[in-house]
Amino acid sequence: MGVSEDYYYALVESILNDLSLTINVKIERHFPGNRNIGGKYSLKTKTITMYLEEIKEQCRGVLGTEERVIDYFKVILAHEIGHSEDRELEELAIRKEHTKSNYAKHQLALRIEENAWNYAKQALPELSPLIQVIQNHSMKIYMNRSTG
């Protein structure tokens, strides 16, 4: 599906308007690293960056097709908005940075992710089944380490 960056920016604007939010969102083709990151929120710059090729790759990997890549993009965006709107995020991030216990770091990271997913479900209730599928896939890394 050859959708332009302009289309994605218009989609972002529409979602932010629906949520009555003003957040700086950048769209880039690729994540600048070796990880498959679809979106990232920077607490430092208060900016969300969305990575289109990684979102397509995730969509194929999780759903087996790119057919719902627009909805997948919306879900990842809502999740990142969830980070930006999380009133606990700064405190949780500081605690995570300063704790020495790997288990405590993991629990804090899990809480940060759960907060963002809960926000996404509230922001896009019409995509709730898809959000749950993506969340389950995304959270595997946290659940596999939860006993450490």
PLY file of the C-alpha trace (Angstrom):
ply
format ascii 1.0
element vertex 148
property float x
property float y
property float z
element edge 147
property int vertex1
property int vertex2
end_header
0.00 0.00 0.00
1.69 3.17 -1.22
0.41 5.74 1.24
2.30 9.05 1.37
3.82 10.66 4.44
1.35 13.52 3.91
-1.49 11.05 4.36
0.03 9.87 7.66
0.52 13.46 8.86
-3.16 14.18 8.06
-4.13 11.04 9.96
-2.04 12.15 12.95
-3.66 15.59 12.86
-7.13 14.04 12.74
-6.45 11.74 15.71
-4.91 14.55 17.77
-7.91 16.77 16.97
-10.32 14.00 18.01
-8.43 13.69 21.30
-8.15 17.49 21.73
-4.37 17.24 22.03
-1.40 19.15 20.71
1.68 16.94 20.51
4.72 17.20 18.28
4.75 14.14 15.99
7.44 13.36 13.42
7.19 10.67 10.78
10.32 8.98 9.48
10.82 6.13 7.04
13.12 4.02 9.25
14.15 3.69 12.88
17.85 4.65 13.06
19.06 1.41 14.58
18.82 -2.34 14.43
15.60 -2.67 16.43
12.11 -2.93 15.00
10.62 0.13 16.71
7.34 1.40 15.24
7.07 4.50 17.39
8.94 6.26 20.14
8.10 8.98 22.62
10.93 11.17 23.87
10.31 12.46 27.37
13.23 14.86 26.87
11.90 16.55 23.71
8.18 15.75 24.28
8.06 14.39 20.71
6.58 11.25 19.20
8.42 9.78 16.23
6.70 7.20 14.05
8.72 4.84 11.83
6.75 3.77 8.76
8.82 0.85 7.48
9.04 -0.72 10.92
5.27 -0.36 11.35
4.76 -2.14 8.03
7.16 -4.88 9.10
5.43 -5.25 12.47
2.03 -5.37 10.79
3.20 -8.17 8.49
4.79 -10.02 11.39
1.85 -9.76 13.78
-1.08 -9.92 11.34
0.54 -11.79 8.44
-0.30 -9.01 5.97
-0.01 -5.24 5.46
-3.74 -5.02 4.76
-4.42 -3.19 8.05
-1.27 -1.07 8.14
-3.26 2.17 8.56
-5.06 0.77 11.61
-1.76 -0.60 12.88
-0.25 2.89 12.54
-3.19 4.35 14.49
-2.69 1.83 17.30
1.04 2.52 17.58
0.37 6.26 17.51
-2.29 5.94 20.25
0.18 3.92 22.33
2.85 6.61 21.94
0.29 9.31 22.75
-0.42 7.23 25.85
3.20 7.71 26.89
3.00 11.45 26.23
-0.17 11.77 28.31
1.00 9.53 31.17
1.22 11.68 34.29
3.29 8.98 35.99
5.83 8.62 33.17
8.45 11.06 34.36
8.45 9.71 37.92
8.49 6.09 36.71
11.35 6.82 34.29
13.39 8.49 37.04
12.77 5.58 39.41
13.71 3.11 36.66
16.93 5.00 35.91
18.01 5.06 39.55
17.06 1.59 40.75
19.77 -1.04 40.90
17.46 -4.05 40.88
16.84 -5.58 37.46
13.52 -6.91 38.72
12.45 -3.43 39.88
13.56 -1.92 36.54
11.51 -4.54 34.72
8.42 -3.87 36.87
8.69 -0.14 36.23
9.09 -0.69 32.47
6.05 -2.97 32.54
4.00 -0.30 34.33
5.06 2.33 31.77
3.96 0.09 28.90
0.69 -0.94 30.54
-0.20 2.72 31.12
0.35 3.51 27.43
-1.69 0.50 26.26
-4.55 1.42 28.58
-4.58 4.90 27.09
-4.61 3.49 23.53
-7.67 1.37 24.35
-9.53 4.41 25.66
-8.44 6.60 22.74
-9.43 4.13 19.99
-12.20 1.89 21.38
-13.27 0.99 17.84
-9.89 -0.72 17.36
-9.95 -2.53 20.70
-9.61 -6.09 19.28
-6.62 -5.05 17.15
-5.07 -3.16 20.07
-5.31 -6.31 22.19
-3.57 -8.41 19.52
-0.74 -5.87 19.16
-0.46 -5.39 22.91
-0.23 -9.14 23.50
2.55 -9.39 20.92
4.36 -6.31 22.25
4.17 -7.33 25.89
5.64 -10.82 25.38
9.12 -9.46 26.07
7.95 -8.10 29.44
5.96 -11.17 30.40
8.80 -13.53 29.56
11.03 -11.66 32.02
8.46 -11.07 34.77
9.83 -13.79 37.03
13.39 -12.42 37.18
0 1
1 2
2 3
3 4
4 5
5 6
6 7
7 8
8 9
9 10
10 11
11 12
12 13
13 14
14 15
15 16
16 17
17 18
18 19
19 20
20 21
21 22
22 23
23 24
24 25
25 26
26 27
27 28
28 29
29 30
30 31
31 32
32 33
33 34
34 35
35 36
36 37
37 38
38 39
39 40
40 41
41 42
42 43
43 44
44 45
45 46
46 47
47 48
48 49
49 50
50 51
51 52
52 53
53 54
54 55
55 56
56 57
57 58
58 59
59 60
60 61
61 62
62 63
63 64
64 65
65 66
66 67
67 68
68 69
69 70
70 71
71 72
72 73
73 74
74 75
75 76
76 77
77 78
78 79
79 80
80 81
81 82
82 83
83 84
84 85
85 86
86 87
87 88
88 89
89 90
90 91
91 92
92 93
93 94
94 95
95 96
96 97
97 98
98 99
99 100
100 101
101 102
102 103
103 104
104 105
105 106
106 107
107 108
108 109
109 110
110 111
111 112
112 113
113 114
114 115
115 116
116 117
117 118
118 119
119 120
120 121
121 122
122 123
123 124
124 125
125 126
126 127
127 128
128 129
129 130
130 131
131 132
132 133
133 134
134 135
135 136
136 137
137 138
138 139
139 140
140 141
141 142
142 143
143 144
144 145
145 146
146 147
